Amino acid sequence: MRFRSVFFGAASRAKLGTPAQQQRFRRTYSHLRRPDSERPSFGIAFDIDGVILRGRTPIGGSPQALRRLYDADGSLKVPFLFLTNGGGVPETKRALELSELLKVQISALQVVQGHSPFRRLVSSRFENELIVAIGKGEPAAVMLEYGFKKVLSIDDYASYFNDIDPLSQYKSWGLKHSYERNYNSKGLQPKYDVYSERVKGAFVVSDPVDWGRDIQVLCDILRCGGLPGKENGHQPPLFFAADDLEYQAVFPSERLGMGAFRIGLESIYNSIHSSPLEYTSFGKPNPFVFKNAESILTKLVTHVCQVKETMMGEKCAFNTIYMIGDNPKVDINGAKKVGHPWFSILTRTGVFRGKDNHEQYPADLVVDTVGDAIDFILKKECT
């Protein structure tokens, strides 16, 4: 295995979305501005699945806990964001979903998903290159919103190659999708010249739905130099938004995540190809993700509290940033890797259910719910 960990520049250079998004953020939260003397000395990063939500259902008193971070008029008084390895939809859409479910106003700039760092790869090498986006939800829409110009979902890409998936005839959902595409298009034509233009990058944006087909198509793309069915060539870059082996969903026990898919793909690819699979993984517990979150929280404070960025230099604006998560290997391990100013809080509402602290990745504090975590934080910070 060859694992390439990536840290794209200093976290202080992180941008809070497009200029239009930044303008909307300033307008939306213009009433939050406070003098520098009232600048919060702490910030909070919440995991979502297993901490805030299970499926689409709030858990652990999360709506009530979050409302305590706002003033009575609905203005934000404690800077926080959601730091999740999940994804599959643009941050703008996810912010609207969270706002509806949790009954508080969430900005897209407060939503950091596993694939959010993909935005940094646009201008460097892939903006005008053909790429394939893999995963549930709207992976192609995510990449297009980030600025990639030539994007195909793996569903669309595979549909242009007859018999690339030898089991497609047995998949009822695939047959329905194929019928609808052909009926609506009246003669399906590729959006790009996929038969001669090589795929220059593959991005696993969210958990894949059809593992068998996706592993097959990715093996074709990766070992044939970006052009399935041709002779073997140089492997195009492969990126994973996260590497969670398991995560907490609605089902009582944990579900296999993107890390499990990566293990399956890597094992098969290495068995059929002479060179080992090369890939880059983002997501927690990668320290880059936590450094990026620090930068975004700092930017939030500059808008909320009129703090001049030049006064902050390259340093974090907080004495403490609380990471509230349910997965010791991901949330707690990541916060521990980064160290100061991160303080880890482990809840018992998701992956972790233990009575005592986790043995391998112990948190700074273990609580039952996110509501208990907010109780502790606000008492400690005397807010």
BELRA-V86667 format. One record per pair of residues at least 24 apart in sequence whose C-alpha atoms are under 10 Angstrom apart, sorted by the first residue. I is the first residue (numbers start at 1). J is the second residue. If there is no record, write none. Layout:
I J
I J
This chain:
1 266
1 267
1 270
1 275
1 276
1 277
1 278
1 279
2 266
2 275
2 276
2 277
2 278
2 279
2 280
3 277
3 278
3 279
3 280
3 281
4 239
4 278
4 279
4 280
4 281
4 282
5 279
5 280
5 281
5 282
5 286
5 287
5 288
6 280
6 281
6 282
6 286
6 287
6 288
7 117
7 282
7 286
7 287
7 288
7 289
7 291
7 292
8 117
8 120
8 121
8 288
8 292
9 120
9 288
9 292
10 288
10 291
10 292
10 295
10 314
11 288
11 289
11 290
11 291
11 292
11 293
11 294
11 295
11 296
11 314
11 316
12 291
12 292
12 293
12 294
12 295
12 296
12 298
12 299
12 309
12 313
12 314
12 315
12 316
13 292
13 295
13 296
13 314
14 117
14 120
14 291
14 292
14 293
14 294
14 295
14 296
14 299
15 109
15 119
15 120
15 292
15 295
15 296
15 299
16 108
16 109
16 110
16 295
16 296
16 297
16 299
16 300
17 91
17 108
17 109
17 116
17 119
17 146
18 109
18 145
18 146
18 147
21 92
21 107
21 108
21 109
22 108
22 109
22 303
24 107
25 107
25 108
25 109
25 300
25 303
26 300
26 303
26 304
28 75
28 105
28 107
29 75
29 76
29 107
29 300
29 303
29 304
30 75
30 303
30 304
30 305
31 73
31 74
31 75
31 76
31 304
32 70
32 71
32 74
32 75
32 76
32 77
32 301
32 303
32 304
32 305
32 306
33 75
33 76
33 77
33 301
33 302
33 303
33 304
33 305
33 306
33 307
34 77
34 301
34 302
34 303
34 304
34 305
34 306
34 307
35 304
35 305
35 306
35 307
36 301
36 302
36 304
36 305
36 306
36 307
36 308
37 305
37 307
38 77
38 305
39 77
39 78
39 79
39 301
39 302
39 304
39 305
39 306
39 307
39 317
39 318
40 77
40 78
40 79
40 301
40 304
40 305
40 317
40 318
40 319
40 320
40 381
40 383
41 78
41 79
41 301
41 317
41 318
41 319
41 320
41 321
41 381
42 78
42 79
42 80
42 297
42 317
42 318
42 319
42 320
42 321
42 322
42 341
42 342
42 377
42 381
43 78
43 79
43 80
43 81
43 294
43 297
43 298
43 300
43 301
43 317
43 318
43 319
43 320
43 321
43 322
43 323
43 341
43 342
43 377
44 69
44 78
44 79
44 80
44 81
44 82
44 83
44 293
44 294
44 297
44 320
44 321
44 322
44 323
44 324
44 342
44 343
44 374
44 377
45 79
45 80
45 81
45 82
45 83
45 84
45 110
45 111
45 112
45 290
45 293
45 294
45 297
45 321
45 322
45 323
45 324
45 325
45 342
45 344
46 80
46 81
46 82
46 83
46 84
46 111
46 112
46 322
46 323
46 324
46 325
46 326
46 331
46 345
46 370
47 81
47 82
47 83
47 84
47 85
47 86
47 112
47 113
47 323
47 324
47 325
47 326
47 327
47 331
47 370
48 82
48 83
48 84
48 85
48 86
48 98
48 113
48 248
48 324
48 325
48 326
48 350
49 84
49 85
49 86
49 247
49 248
49 249
49 250
49 325
49 326
49 327
49 349
49 350
49 351
50 247
50 248
50 249
50 250
50 254
50 325
50 326
50 327
50 347
50 348
50 349
50 350
50 351
50 352
50 369
50 370
51 248
51 324
51 325
51 326
51 327
51 346
51 347
51 348
51 349
51 350
51 351
51 368
51 369
51 370
51 371
52 82
52 98
52 102
52 324
52 325
52 326
52 349
52 350
52 369
52 370
52 371
53 98
53 101
53 102
53 248
53 249
53 250
53 349
53 350
54 248
54 249
54 250
54 251
54 252
54 349
54 350
55 248
55 249
55 250
55 251
56 97
56 98
56 101
56 102
56 249
56 250
57 101
57 102
57 250
58 98
58 101
58 102
59 349
59 350
59 369
59 370
59 371
60 347
60 348
60 349
60 368
60 369
60 370
60 371
60 372
60 373
61 102
61 369
61 370
61 371
61 372
62 102
62 369
62 370
62 371
62 372
62 374
63 99
63 101
63 102
63 103
63 104
63 370
63 371
64 102
64 103
64 104
64 370
64 371
64 374
65 102
65 369
65 370
65 371
65 372
65 373
65 374
65 375
66 102
66 103
66 104
66 370
66 371
66 374
67 102
67 103
67 104
67 105
68 371
68 374
68 375
68 378
68 383
69 104
69 374
69 378
69 383
70 104
70 105
74 104
74 105
75 104
75 105
75 304
76 104
76 105
76 106
76 304
77 301
77 304
77 305
77 383
78 300
78 301
78 304
78 378
78 383
79 110
79 296
79 297
79 298
79 299
79 300
79 301
79 304
79 321
80 106
80 110
80 111
80 293
80 296
80 297
80 300
80 301
80 321
80 322
81 106
81 107
81 108
81 109
81 110
81 111
81 112
81 293
81 294
81 296
81 297
81 300
82 106
82 108
82 109
82 110
82 111
82 112
82 113
82 293
82 323
82 324
83 110
83 111
83 112
83 113
83 114
83 283
83 284
83 289
83 290
83 293
83 323
83 324
83 325
83 331
84 111
84 112
84 113
84 114
84 115
84 116
84 242
84 283
84 284
84 289
84 325
84 331
85 112
85 113
85 114
85 115
85 116
85 206
85 241
85 242
85 243
85 244
85 247
85 257
85 258
85 282
85 283
85 284
85 285
85 289
85 330
85 331
86 112
86 113
86 114
86 115
86 205
86 206
86 207
86 241
86 242
86 244
86 247
86 257
86 258
86 283
87 111
87 112
87 113
87 114
87 115
87 116
87 135
87 136
87 137
87 138
87 139
87 142
87 205
87 206
87 207
87 241
87 242
88 113
88 114
88 115
88 134
88 135
88 136
88 137
88 138
88 139
88 140
88 141
88 142
88 143
88 204
88 205
88 206
88 207
88 208
88 241
89 113
89 115
89 136
89 137
89 138
89 139
89 140
89 141
89 142
89 143
89 145
89 205
89 206
90 115
90 116
90 137
90 138
90 139
90 140
90 141
90 142
90 143
90 144
90 145
90 146
91 115
91 116
91 142
91 145
92 142
92 145
93 142
109 296
109 297
109 299
109 300
110 293
110 296
110 297
110 300
111 293
111 296
112 283
112 289
112 292
112 293
112 296
113 205
113 206
113 241
113 242
113 283
113 284
113 289
114 205
114 206
114 240
114 241
114 242
114 243
114 281
114 282
114 283
114 284
114 289
115 139
115 142
115 143
115 203
115 204
115 205
115 206
115 239
115 240
115 241
115 242
115 281
115 282
115 283
116 142
116 143
116 146
116 205
116 241
116 282
116 283
116 289
117 146
117 241
117 282
117 283
117 288
117 289
117 292
118 142
118 143
118 146
118 147
118 148
118 203
118 205
118 239
118 240
118 241
118 282
119 143
119 144
119 145
119 146
119 147
119 148
120 146
120 147
121 146
121 147
121 148
122 146
122 147
122 148
122 149
123 147
123 148
125 200
125 201
126 150
126 200
126 201
127 151
128 200
129 197
129 198
129 199
129 200
129 201
130 192
130 193
130 194
130 197
130 198
130 199
130 200
130 201
130 202
130 226
131 157
131 198
131 199
131 200
131 201
131 202
131 203
131 226
131 236
131 237
132 156
132 157
132 158
132 199
132 200
132 201
132 202
132 203
132 204
132 205
132 218
132 221
132 226
132 238
133 157
133 201
133 202
133 203
133 204
133 205
133 206
133 239
134 202
134 203
134 204
134 205
134 206
134 207
134 208
134 209
134 210
134 214
134 218
134 240
135 203
135 204
135 205
135 206
135 207
135 208
135 209
135 210
135 211
135 214
135 258
136 204
136 205
136 206
136 207
136 208
136 209
136 210
137 205
137 206
137 207
137 208
137 209
138 205
138 206
139 203
139 204
139 205
139 206
139 207
139 208
140 203
140 205
142 205
143 203
143 205
150 191
150 192
150 199
151 191
151 192
151 199
151 201
151 202
152 190
152 191
152 192
152 194
152 199
152 202
153 202
153 203
154 202
154 203
154 204
154 208
154 213
154 214
154 217
154 218
155 210
155 213
155 214
155 217
156 181
156 190
156 191
157 190
157 191
157 192
157 194
157 217
158 194
158 213
158 214
158 216
158 217
158 218
158 228
159 188
159 190
160 188
160 189
160 190
160 191
160 193
160 194
160 195
161 190
161 194
161 195
161 217
161 228
161 229
164 213
164 216
164 217
164 220
164 228
164 229
165 212
165 213
165 214
165 216
165 217
166 213
166 216
167 212
167 213
168 213
171 210
174 210
194 226
194 227
194 228
195 227
195 228
195 229
196 226
196 227
196 228
197 226
197 227
198 224
198 225
198 226
198 227
198 228
198 236
199 224
199 225
199 226
199 227
199 228
199 235
199 236
199 237
200 225
200 226
200 227
200 235
200 236
200 237
200 238
201 226
201 235
201 236
201 237
201 238
201 239
202 226
202 236
202 237
202 238
202 239
202 240
202 279
203 237
203 238
203 239
203 240
203 241
203 279
203 280
204 238
204 239
204 240
204 241
204 242
204 258
204 261
204 262
204 281
205 239
205 240
205 241
205 242
205 258
206 240
206 241
206 242
206 257
206 258
207 240
207 241
207 242
207 244
207 256
207 257
207 258
207 259
207 260
207 261
208 257
208 258
208 261
211 261
211 264
211 265
212 261
212 264
212 265
214 261
214 265
215 261
215 262
215 264
215 265
215 266
215 268
215 269
216 265
216 268
216 269
218 265
218 269
219 265
219 266
219 268
219 269
219 270
219 272
219 273
219 277
220 269
222 269
222 273
222 277
222 278
223 269
223 272
223 273
223 274
223 275
223 277
232 273
234 275
235 275
235 276
235 277
235 278
235 279
236 278
236 279
237 277
237 278
237 279
237 280
238 277
238 278
238 279
238 280
238 281
239 278
239 279
239 280
239 281
239 282
240 279
240 280
240 281
240 282
240 283
241 280
241 281
241 282
241 283
241 284
242 280
242 281
242 282
242 283
242 284
242 285
242 286
242 330
243 280
243 281
243 282
243 283
243 284
243 285
243 286
243 330
244 283
244 284
244 285
244 327
244 329
244 330
245 329
245 330
246 327
246 329
246 330
246 351
247 326
247 327
247 330
247 350
247 351
248 326
248 327
248 349
248 350
248 351
248 352
249 350
249 351
250 350
252 350
252 351
253 350
253 351
254 350
254 351
254 352
255 351
283 330
283 331
283 334
284 329
284 330
284 331
284 332
284 333
284 334
284 335
285 328
285 329
285 330
285 331
285 332
285 333
285 334
285 335
285 336
285 337
285 338
286 330
286 331
286 333
286 334
286 335
286 337
286 338
287 333
287 334
287 335
287 336
287 337
287 338
287 339
288 334
288 338
289 334
289 335
289 338
290 321
290 323
290 331
290 334
290 335
290 337
290 338
290 339
290 342
291 316
291 335
291 338
293 321
294 318
294 321
294 341
294 342
297 321
316 340
316 341
317 341
318 342
320 381
322 364
322 373
322 374
322 377
323 363
323 364
323 373
324 363
324 365
324 366
324 367
324 369
324 370
324 373
324 374
325 349
325 350
325 351
325 352
325 363
325 366
325 369
325 370
326 350
326 351
326 352
326 353
326 366
326 367
326 368
326 369
326 370
327 351
327 352
327 353
327 358
327 361
328 352
328 357
328 358
328 359
328 360
328 361
328 362
328 363
329 358
329 360
329 361
329 362
330 361
331 361
331 363
332 358
332 361
332 362
332 363
332 364
333 360
333 361
333 362
333 363
334 361
335 363
335 364
336 361
336 362
336 363
336 364
345 369
345 370
345 373
345 374
345 376
345 377
346 370
346 373
347 371
347 372
347 373
